[in-house]
Amino acid sequence: MVRLWRLRKDHRSIEALLRASTDSDGVGLEIHYNGEATYSRRWPTDELAAKDADARLRDFQRQGWATHW
């Protein structure tokens, strides 16, 4: 699993994780809120999953979330 980004706001966190498939079925993108998975989707390529994660990152940043590694 690879972390793409992590955000913080008011003692809460959101992170985007890429999970490689074991059956060559693409890659999974997971969004975790305070450590619990709240969103999961499979993409055929890493590039498509990263684009989805980047779009979600921008949405969260517009809502006042700050990048935190």
PyMOL Python script that loads the backbone (N, CA, C, O; Angstrom):
from pymol import cmd

cmd.read_pdbstr("""\
ATOM      1  N   MET A   1       0.848  -1.170   0.000  1.00  0.00           N
ATOM      2  CA  MET A   1       0.000   0.000   0.000  1.00  0.00           C
ATOM      3  C   MET A   1       0.896   1.236   0.000  1.00  0.00           C
ATOM      4  O   MET A   1       1.910   1.284   0.697  1.00  0.00           O
ATOM      5  N   VAL A   2       0.507   2.229  -0.790  1.00  0.00           N
ATOM      6  CA  VAL A   2       1.289   3.453  -0.930  1.00  0.00           C
ATOM      7  C   VAL A   2       0.400   4.644  -0.587  1.00  0.00           C
ATOM      8  O   VAL A   2      -0.698   4.786  -1.125  1.00  0.00           O
ATOM      9  N   ARG A   3       0.885   5.500   0.315  1.00  0.00           N
ATOM     10  CA  ARG A   3       0.133   6.712   0.651  1.00  0.00           C
ATOM     11  C   ARG A   3       0.438   7.775  -0.394  1.00  0.00           C
ATOM     12  O   ARG A   3       1.600   8.083  -0.658  1.00  0.00           O
ATOM     13  N   LEU A   4      -0.623   8.339  -0.994  1.00  0.00           N
ATOM     14  CA  LEU A   4      -0.459   9.413  -1.972  1.00  0.00           C
ATOM     15  C   LEU A   4      -0.418  10.766  -1.293  1.00  0.00           C
ATOM     16  O   LEU A   4       0.402  11.616  -1.638  1.00  0.00           O
ATOM     17  N   TRP A   5      -1.309  10.969  -0.321  1.00  0.00           N
ATOM     18  CA  TRP A   5      -1.326  12.219   0.432  1.00  0.00           C
ATOM     19  C   TRP A   5      -2.055  12.008   1.750  1.00  0.00           C
ATOM     20  O   TRP A   5      -2.778  11.031   1.946  1.00  0.00           O
ATOM     21  N   ARG A   6      -1.832  12.977   2.655  1.00  0.00           N
ATOM     22  CA  ARG A   6      -2.508  12.970   3.951  1.00  0.00           C
ATOM     23  C   ARG A   6      -2.852  14.405   4.305  1.00  0.00           C
ATOM     24  O   ARG A   6      -2.052  15.315   4.089  1.00  0.00           O
ATOM     25  N   LEU A   7      -4.047  14.603   4.849  1.00  0.00           N
ATOM     26  CA  LEU A   7      -4.528  15.928   5.213  1.00  0.00           C
ATOM     27  C   LEU A   7      -4.919  15.958   6.685  1.00  0.00           C
ATOM     28  O   LEU A   7      -5.284  14.936   7.266  1.00  0.00           O
ATOM     29  N   ARG A   8      -4.837  17.160   7.284  1.00  0.00           N
ATOM     30  CA  ARG A   8      -5.241  17.347   8.682  1.00  0.00           C
ATOM     31  C   ARG A   8      -6.153  18.556   8.779  1.00  0.00           C
ATOM     32  O   ARG A   8      -6.018  19.524   8.031  1.00  0.00           O
ATOM     33  N   LYS A   9      -7.095  18.476   9.729  1.00  0.00           N
ATOM     34  CA  LYS A   9      -7.966  19.608  10.038  1.00  0.00           C
ATOM     35  C   LYS A   9      -8.623  19.328  11.389  1.00  0.00           C
ATOM     36  O   LYS A   9      -9.300  18.314  11.561  1.00  0.00           O
ATOM     37  N   ASP A  10      -8.419  20.230  12.337  1.00  0.00           N
ATOM     38  CA  ASP A  10      -9.067  20.117  13.650  1.00  0.00           C
ATOM     39  C   ASP A  10      -8.895  18.729  14.277  1.00  0.00           C
ATOM     40  O   ASP A  10      -9.881  18.125  14.700  1.00  0.00           O
ATOM     41  N   HIS A  11      -7.681  18.219  14.343  1.00  0.00           N
ATOM     42  CA  HIS A  11      -7.358  16.924  14.951  1.00  0.00           C
ATOM     43  C   HIS A  11      -7.979  15.736  14.209  1.00  0.00           C
ATOM     44  O   HIS A  11      -8.101  14.651  14.779  1.00  0.00           O
ATOM     45  N   ARG A  12      -8.364  15.927  12.967  1.00  0.00           N
ATOM     46  CA  ARG A  12      -8.881  14.838  12.131  1.00  0.00           C
ATOM     47  C   ARG A  12      -7.919  14.639  10.963  1.00  0.00           C
ATOM     48  O   ARG A  12      -7.142  15.534  10.630  1.00  0.00           O
ATOM     49  N   SER A  13      -7.975  13.477  10.351  1.00  0.00           N
ATOM     50  CA  SER A  13      -7.087  13.223   9.212  1.00  0.00           C
ATOM     51  C   SER A  13      -7.834  12.484   8.103  1.00  0.00           C
ATOM     52  O   SER A  13      -8.773  11.726   8.345  1.00  0.00           O
ATOM     53  N   ILE A  14      -7.379  12.735   6.890  1.00  0.00           N
ATOM     54  CA  ILE A  14      -7.856  12.031   5.699  1.00  0.00           C
ATOM     55  C   ILE A  14      -6.618  11.654   4.910  1.00  0.00           C
ATOM     56  O   ILE A  14      -5.708  12.467   4.752  1.00  0.00           O
ATOM     57  N   GLU A  15      -6.576  10.420   4.412  1.00  0.00           N
ATOM     58  CA  GLU A  15      -5.446  10.026   3.572  1.00  0.00           C
ATOM     59  C   GLU A  15      -5.923   9.193   2.400  1.00  0.00           C
ATOM     60  O   GLU A  15      -6.930   8.489   2.477  1.00  0.00           O
ATOM     61  N   ALA A  16      -5.171   9.290   1.306  1.00  0.00           N
ATOM     62  CA  ALA A  16      -5.441   8.521   0.095  1.00  0.00           C
ATOM     63  C   ALA A  16      -4.364   7.455  -0.036  1.00  0.00           C
ATOM     64  O   ALA A  16      -3.171   7.743   0.050  1.00  0.00           O
ATOM     65  N   LEU A  17      -4.809   6.212  -0.247  1.00  0.00           N
ATOM     66  CA  LEU A  17      -3.893   5.080  -0.346  1.00  0.00           C
ATOM     67  C   LEU A  17      -4.149   4.308  -1.634  1.00  0.00           C
ATOM     68  O   LEU A  17      -5.296   4.097  -2.029  1.00  0.00           O
ATOM     69  N   LEU A  18      -3.063   3.890  -2.285  1.00  0.00           N
ATOM     70  CA  LEU A  18      -3.160   3.010  -3.454  1.00  0.00           C
ATOM     71  C   LEU A  18      -2.842   1.593  -3.007  1.00  0.00           C
ATOM     72  O   LEU A  18      -1.847   1.345  -2.326  1.00  0.00           O
ATOM     73  N   ARG A  19      -3.701   0.676  -3.403  1.00  0.00           N
ATOM     74  CA  ARG A  19      -3.489  -0.732  -3.060  1.00  0.00           C
ATOM     75  C   ARG A  19      -3.368  -1.526  -4.356  1.00  0.00           C
ATOM     76  O   ARG A  19      -4.301  -1.566  -5.158  1.00  0.00           O
ATOM     77  N   ALA A  20      -2.224  -2.151  -4.551  1.00  0.00           N
ATOM     78  CA  ALA A  20      -1.999  -2.962  -5.753  1.00  0.00           C
ATOM     79  C   ALA A  20      -2.846  -4.228  -5.678  1.00  0.00           C
ATOM     80  O   ALA A  20      -3.043  -4.794  -4.602  1.00  0.00           O
ATOM     81  N   SER A  21      -3.333  -4.656  -6.808  1.00  0.00           N
ATOM     82  CA  SER A  21      -4.133  -5.862  -6.881  1.00  0.00           C
ATOM     83  C   SER A  21      -3.239  -7.090  -6.994  1.00  0.00           C
ATOM     84  O   SER A  21      -2.183  -7.043  -7.626  1.00  0.00           O
ATOM     85  N   THR A  22      -3.661  -8.168  -6.389  1.00  0.00           N
ATOM     86  CA  THR A  22      -2.893  -9.414  -6.468  1.00  0.00           C
ATOM     87  C   THR A  22      -3.252 -10.217  -7.717  1.00  0.00           C
ATOM     88  O   THR A  22      -2.518 -11.127  -8.101  1.00  0.00           O
ATOM     89  N   ASP A  23      -4.371  -9.884  -8.346  1.00  0.00           N
ATOM     90  CA  ASP A  23      -4.806 -10.648  -9.517  1.00  0.00           C
ATOM     91  C   ASP A  23      -4.746  -9.815 -10.806  1.00  0.00           C
ATOM     92  O   ASP A  23      -5.500 -10.066 -11.746  1.00  0.00           O
ATOM     93  N   SER A  24      -3.866  -8.847 -10.841  1.00  0.00           N
ATOM     94  CA  SER A  24      -3.676  -7.946 -11.990  1.00  0.00           C
ATOM     95  C   SER A  24      -4.997  -7.355 -12.478  1.00  0.00           C
ATOM     96  O   SER A  24      -5.233  -7.223 -13.679  1.00  0.00           O
ATOM     97  N   ASP A  25      -5.840  -7.009 -11.531  1.00  0.00           N
ATOM     98  CA  ASP A  25      -7.153  -6.438 -11.810  1.00  0.00           C
ATOM     99  C   ASP A  25      -7.126  -4.925 -11.661  1.00  0.00           C
ATOM    100  O   ASP A  25      -8.159  -4.312 -11.394  1.00  0.00           O
ATOM    101  N   GLY A  26      -5.966  -4.318 -11.830  1.00  0.00           N
ATOM    102  CA  GLY A  26      -5.850  -2.875 -11.684  1.00  0.00           C
ATOM    103  C   GLY A  26      -5.319  -2.503 -10.313  1.00  0.00           C
ATOM    104  O   GLY A  26      -4.567  -3.251  -9.687  1.00  0.00           O
ATOM    105  N   VAL A  27      -5.733  -1.322  -9.865  1.00  0.00           N
ATOM    106  CA  VAL A  27      -5.248  -0.803  -8.592  1.00  0.00           C
ATOM    107  C   VAL A  27      -6.442  -0.228  -7.834  1.00  0.00           C
ATOM    108  O   VAL A  27      -7.376   0.305  -8.433  1.00  0.00           O
ATOM    109  N   GLY A  28      -6.394  -0.345  -6.512  1.00  0.00           N
ATOM    110  CA  GLY A  28      -7.470   0.183  -5.694  1.00  0.00           C
ATOM    111  C   GLY A  28      -7.083   1.516  -5.074  1.00  0.00           C
ATOM    112  O   GLY A  28      -5.966   1.677  -4.581  1.00  0.00           O
ATOM    113  N   LEU A  29      -7.999   2.464  -5.100  1.00  0.00           N
ATOM    114  CA  LEU A  29      -7.815   3.732  -4.406  1.00  0.00           C
ATOM    115  C   LEU A  29      -8.719   3.708  -3.184  1.00  0.00           C
ATOM    116  O   LEU A  29      -9.917   3.448  -3.295  1.00  0.00           O
ATOM    117  N   GLU A  30      -8.144   3.977  -2.025  1.00  0.00           N
ATOM    118  CA  GLU A  30      -8.917   4.036  -0.792  1.00  0.00           C
ATOM    119  C   GLU A  30      -8.712   5.403  -0.148  1.00  0.00           C
ATOM    120  O   GLU A  30      -7.596   5.921  -0.104  1.00  0.00           O
ATOM    121  N   ILE A  31      -9.799   5.977   0.349  1.00  0.00           N
ATOM    122  CA  ILE A  31      -9.737   7.206   1.135  1.00  0.00           C
ATOM    123  C   ILE A  31     -10.113   6.816   2.562  1.00  0.00           C
ATOM    124  O   ILE A  31     -11.160   6.212   2.796  1.00  0.00           O
ATOM    125  N   HIS A  32      -9.250   7.168   3.505  1.00  0.00           N
ATOM    126  CA  HIS A  32      -9.479   6.844   4.917  1.00  0.00           C
ATOM    127  C   HIS A  32      -9.706   8.134   5.694  1.00  0.00           C
ATOM    128  O   HIS A  32      -8.961   9.102   5.542  1.00  0.00           O
ATOM    129  N   TYR A  33     -10.739   8.138   6.524  1.00  0.00           N
ATOM    130  CA  TYR A  33     -11.047   9.264   7.402  1.00  0.00           C
ATOM    131  C   TYR A  33     -10.809   8.789   8.833  1.00  0.00           C
ATOM    132  O   TYR A  33     -11.477   7.870   9.306  1.00  0.00           O
ATOM    133  N   ASN A  34      -9.859   9.414   9.517  1.00  0.00           N
ATOM    134  CA  ASN A  34      -9.474   9.017  10.873  1.00  0.00           C
ATOM    135  C   ASN A  34      -9.189   7.515  10.960  1.00  0.00           C
ATOM    136  O   ASN A  34      -9.560   6.858  11.933  1.00  0.00           O
ATOM    137  N   GLY A  35      -8.530   6.986   9.936  1.00  0.00           N
ATOM    138  CA  GLY A  35      -8.103   5.595   9.946  1.00  0.00           C
ATOM    139  C   GLY A  35      -9.106   4.591   9.423  1.00  0.00           C
ATOM    140  O   GLY A  35      -8.774   3.413   9.293  1.00  0.00           O
ATOM    141  N   GLU A  36     -10.327   5.014   9.116  1.00  0.00           N
ATOM    142  CA  GLU A  36     -11.339   4.088   8.613  1.00  0.00           C
ATOM    143  C   GLU A  36     -11.627   4.364   7.141  1.00  0.00           C
ATOM    144  O   GLU A  36     -11.777   5.514   6.729  1.00  0.00           O
ATOM    145  N   ALA A  37     -11.700   3.295   6.361  1.00  0.00           N
ATOM    146  CA  ALA A  37     -11.972   3.435   4.932  1.00  0.00           C
ATOM    147  C   ALA A  37     -13.385   3.975   4.720  1.00  0.00           C
ATOM    148  O   ALA A  37     -14.361   3.421   5.227  1.00  0.00           O
ATOM    149  N   THR A  38     -13.474   5.076   3.956  1.00  0.00           N
ATOM    150  CA  THR A  38     -14.778   5.670   3.658  1.00  0.00           C
ATOM    151  C   THR A  38     -15.071   5.656   2.160  1.00  0.00           C
ATOM    152  O   THR A  38     -16.201   5.910   1.743  1.00  0.00           O
ATOM    153  N   TYR A  39     -14.056   5.360   1.353  1.00  0.00           N
ATOM    154  CA  TYR A  39     -14.225   5.332  -0.098  1.00  0.00           C
ATOM    155  C   TYR A  39     -13.250   4.314  -0.655  1.00  0.00           C
ATOM    156  O   TYR A  39     -12.099   4.242  -0.226  1.00  0.00           O
ATOM    157  N   SER A  40     -13.716   3.530  -1.611  1.00  0.00           N
ATOM    158  CA  SER A  40     -12.851   2.550  -2.262  1.00  0.00           C
ATOM    159  C   SER A  40     -13.323   2.372  -3.703  1.00  0.00           C
ATOM    160  O   SER A  40     -14.516   2.222  -3.965  1.00  0.00           O
ATOM    161  N   ARG A  41     -12.370   2.390  -4.628  1.00  0.00           N
ATOM    162  CA  ARG A  41     -12.692   2.184  -6.037  1.00  0.00           C
ATOM    163  C   ARG A  41     -11.495   1.561  -6.735  1.00  0.00           C
ATOM    164  O   ARG A  41     -10.345   1.874  -6.426  1.00  0.00           O
ATOM    165  N   ARG A  42     -11.779   0.681  -7.673  1.00  0.00           N
ATOM    166  CA  ARG A  42     -10.731   0.039  -8.465  1.00  0.00           C
ATOM    167  C   ARG A  42     -10.585   0.786  -9.785  1.00  0.00           C
ATOM    168  O   ARG A  42     -11.570   1.179 -10.410  1.00  0.00           O
ATOM    169  N   TRP A  43      -9.341   0.970 -10.190  1.00  0.00           N
ATOM    170  CA  TRP A  43      -9.016   1.621 -11.453  1.00  0.00           C
ATOM    171  C   TRP A  43      -8.108   0.691 -12.254  1.00  0.00           C
ATOM    172  O   TRP A  43      -7.319  -0.052 -11.671  1.00  0.00           O
ATOM    173  N   PRO A  44      -8.211   0.723 -13.586  1.00  0.00           N
ATOM    174  CA  PRO A  44      -7.366  -0.169 -14.398  1.00  0.00           C
ATOM    175  C   PRO A  44      -5.879   0.191 -14.359  1.00  0.00           C
ATOM    176  O   PRO A  44      -5.025  -0.668 -14.578  1.00  0.00           O
ATOM    177  N   THR A  45      -5.566   1.478 -14.075  1.00  0.00           N
ATOM    178  CA  THR A  45      -4.156   1.889 -14.049  1.00  0.00           C
ATOM    179  C   THR A  45      -3.883   2.782 -12.836  1.00  0.00           C
ATOM    180  O   THR A  45      -4.793   3.388 -12.270  1.00  0.00           O
ATOM    181  N   ASP A  46      -2.605   2.845 -12.456  1.00  0.00           N
ATOM    182  CA  ASP A  46      -2.175   3.743 -11.383  1.00  0.00           C
ATOM    183  C   ASP A  46      -2.486   5.195 -11.744  1.00  0.00           C
ATOM    184  O   ASP A  46      -2.881   5.984 -10.886  1.00  0.00           O
ATOM    185  N   GLU A  47      -2.306   5.537 -13.006  1.00  0.00           N
ATOM    186  CA  GLU A  47      -2.505   6.916 -13.462  1.00  0.00           C
ATOM    187  C   GLU A  47      -3.944   7.373 -13.241  1.00  0.00           C
ATOM    188  O   GLU A  47      -4.171   8.486 -12.767  1.00  0.00           O
ATOM    189  N   LEU A  48      -4.912   6.533 -13.574  1.00  0.00           N
ATOM    190  CA  LEU A  48      -6.319   6.899 -13.379  1.00  0.00           C
ATOM    191  C   LEU A  48      -6.661   7.018 -11.896  1.00  0.00           C
ATOM    192  O   LEU A  48      -7.403   7.914 -11.494  1.00  0.00           O
ATOM    193  N   ALA A  49      -6.123   6.118 -11.094  1.00  0.00           N
ATOM    194  CA  ALA A  49      -6.356   6.187  -9.648  1.00  0.00           C
ATOM    195  C   ALA A  49      -5.758   7.463  -9.065  1.00  0.00           C
ATOM    196  O   ALA A  49      -6.372   8.104  -8.212  1.00  0.00           O
ATOM    197  N   ALA A  50      -4.563   7.834  -9.521  1.00  0.00           N
ATOM    198  CA  ALA A  50      -3.908   9.050  -9.029  1.00  0.00           C
ATOM    199  C   ALA A  50      -4.684  10.298  -9.448  1.00  0.00           C
ATOM    200  O   ALA A  50      -4.752  11.256  -8.678  1.00  0.00           O
ATOM    201  N   LYS A  51      -5.268  10.313 -10.640  1.00  0.00           N
ATOM    202  CA  LYS A  51      -6.075  11.451 -11.073  1.00  0.00           C
ATOM    203  C   LYS A  51      -7.305  11.610 -10.182  1.00  0.00           C
ATOM    204  O   LYS A  51      -7.661  12.727  -9.805  1.00  0.00           O
ATOM    205  N   ASP A  52      -7.950  10.497  -9.846  1.00  0.00           N
ATOM    206  CA  ASP A  52      -9.099  10.528  -8.940  1.00  0.00           C
ATOM    207  C   ASP A  52      -8.671  11.073  -7.577  1.00  0.00           C
ATOM    208  O   ASP A  52      -9.351  11.926  -7.006  1.00  0.00           O
ATOM    209  N   ALA A  53      -7.547  10.582  -7.058  1.00  0.00           N
ATOM    210  CA  ALA A  53      -7.042  11.034  -5.756  1.00  0.00           C
ATOM    211  C   ALA A  53      -6.700  12.520  -5.790  1.00  0.00           C
ATOM    212  O   ALA A  53      -6.982  13.234  -4.828  1.00  0.00           O
ATOM    213  N   ASP A  54      -6.100  12.999  -6.875  1.00  0.00           N
ATOM    214  CA  ASP A  54      -5.742  14.418  -6.998  1.00  0.00           C
ATOM    215  C   ASP A  54      -6.989  15.301  -7.008  1.00  0.00           C
ATOM    216  O   ASP A  54      -6.999  16.371  -6.400  1.00  0.00           O
ATOM    217  N   ALA A  55      -8.036  14.855  -7.696  1.00  0.00           N
ATOM    218  CA  ALA A  55      -9.278  15.629  -7.734  1.00  0.00           C
ATOM    219  C   ALA A  55      -9.890  15.711  -6.333  1.00  0.00           C
ATOM    220  O   ALA A  55     -10.387  16.763  -5.931  1.00  0.00           O
ATOM    221  N   ARG A  56      -9.855  14.606  -5.596  1.00  0.00           N
ATOM    222  CA  ARG A  56     -10.383  14.609  -4.233  1.00  0.00           C
ATOM    223  C   ARG A  56      -9.530  15.473  -3.316  1.00  0.00           C
ATOM    224  O   ARG A  56     -10.060  16.147  -2.432  1.00  0.00           O
ATOM    225  N   LEU A  57      -8.218  15.462  -3.515  1.00  0.00           N
ATOM    226  CA  LEU A  57      -7.318  16.300  -2.729  1.00  0.00           C
ATOM    227  C   LEU A  57      -7.683  17.775  -2.903  1.00  0.00           C
ATOM    228  O   LEU A  57      -7.799  18.509  -1.922  1.00  0.00           O
ATOM    229  N   ARG A  58      -7.860  18.198  -4.137  1.00  0.00           N
ATOM    230  CA  ARG A  58      -8.212  19.598  -4.399  1.00  0.00           C
ATOM    231  C   ARG A  58      -9.546  19.964  -3.738  1.00  0.00           C
ATOM    232  O   ARG A  58      -9.688  21.058  -3.193  1.00  0.00           O
ATOM    233  N   ASP A  59     -10.521  19.050  -3.788  1.00  0.00           N
ATOM    234  CA  ASP A  59     -11.819  19.308  -3.140  1.00  0.00           C
ATOM    235  C   ASP A  59     -11.646  19.499  -1.633  1.00  0.00           C
ATOM    236  O   ASP A  59     -12.211  20.428  -1.055  1.00  0.00           O
ATOM    237  N   PHE A  60     -10.870  18.627  -1.001  1.00  0.00           N
ATOM    238  CA  PHE A  60     -10.645  18.749   0.444  1.00  0.00           C
ATOM    239  C   PHE A  60      -9.894  20.040   0.776  1.00  0.00           C
ATOM    240  O   PHE A  60     -10.208  20.697   1.768  1.00  0.00           O
ATOM    241  N   GLN A  61      -8.920  20.403  -0.032  1.00  0.00           N
ATOM    242  CA  GLN A  61      -8.168  21.629   0.226  1.00  0.00           C
ATOM    243  C   GLN A  61      -9.071  22.856   0.117  1.00  0.00           C
ATOM    244  O   GLN A  61      -8.897  23.817   0.866  1.00  0.00           O
ATOM    245  N   ARG A  62     -10.021  22.837  -0.797  1.00  0.00           N
ATOM    246  CA  ARG A  62     -10.973  23.948  -0.908  1.00  0.00           C
ATOM    247  C   ARG A  62     -11.847  24.055   0.348  1.00  0.00           C
ATOM    248  O   ARG A  62     -12.359  25.128   0.668  1.00  0.00           O
ATOM    249  N   GLN A  63     -12.008  22.940   1.047  1.00  0.00           N
ATOM    250  CA  GLN A  63     -12.800  22.912   2.275  1.00  0.00           C
ATOM    251  C   GLN A  63     -11.969  23.241   3.518  1.00  0.00           C
ATOM    252  O   GLN A  63     -12.473  23.179   4.640  1.00  0.00           O
ATOM    253  N   GLY A  64     -10.705  23.587   3.317  1.00  0.00           N
ATOM    254  CA  GLY A  64      -9.872  24.015   4.426  1.00  0.00           C
ATOM    255  C   GLY A  64      -8.942  22.965   5.014  1.00  0.00           C
ATOM    256  O   GLY A  64      -8.299  23.214   6.034  1.00  0.00           O
ATOM    257  N   TRP A  65      -8.860  21.801   4.392  1.00  0.00           N
ATOM    258  CA  TRP A  65      -7.944  20.776   4.863  1.00  0.00           C
ATOM    259  C   TRP A  65      -6.529  21.144   4.435  1.00  0.00           C
ATOM    260  O   TRP A  65      -6.322  21.654   3.334  1.00  0.00           O
ATOM    261  N   ALA A  66      -5.548  20.885   5.313  1.00  0.00           N
ATOM    262  CA  ALA A  66      -4.151  21.221   5.029  1.00  0.00           C
ATOM    263  C   ALA A  66      -3.320  19.952   4.859  1.00  0.00           C
ATOM    264  O   ALA A  66      -3.537  18.959   5.553  1.00  0.00           O
ATOM    265  N   THR A  67      -2.379  19.996   3.940  1.00  0.00           N
ATOM    266  CA  THR A  67      -1.501  18.856   3.691  1.00  0.00           C
ATOM    267  C   THR A  67      -0.630  18.584   4.908  1.00  0.00           C
ATOM    268  O   THR A  67      -0.098  19.503   5.532  1.00  0.00           O
ATOM    269  N   HIS A  68      -0.498  17.317   5.228  1.00  0.00           N
ATOM    270  CA  HIS A  68       0.289  16.897   6.391  1.00  0.00           C
ATOM    271  C   HIS A  68       0.869  15.518   6.093  1.00  0.00           C
ATOM    272  O   HIS A  68       0.125  14.603   5.740  1.00  0.00           O
ATOM    273  N   TRP A  69       2.154  15.358   6.226  1.00  0.00           N
ATOM    274  CA  TRP A  69       2.743  14.056   5.939  1.00  0.00           C
ATOM    275  C   TRP A  69       3.086  13.399   7.236  1.00  0.00           C
ATOM    276  O   TRP A  69       3.600  12.281   7.245  1.00  0.00           O
TER     277      TRP A  69
END
""", "prot")
cmd.dss("prot")
cmd.show_as("cartoon", "prot")
cmd.util.cbc("prot")
cmd.orient("prot")
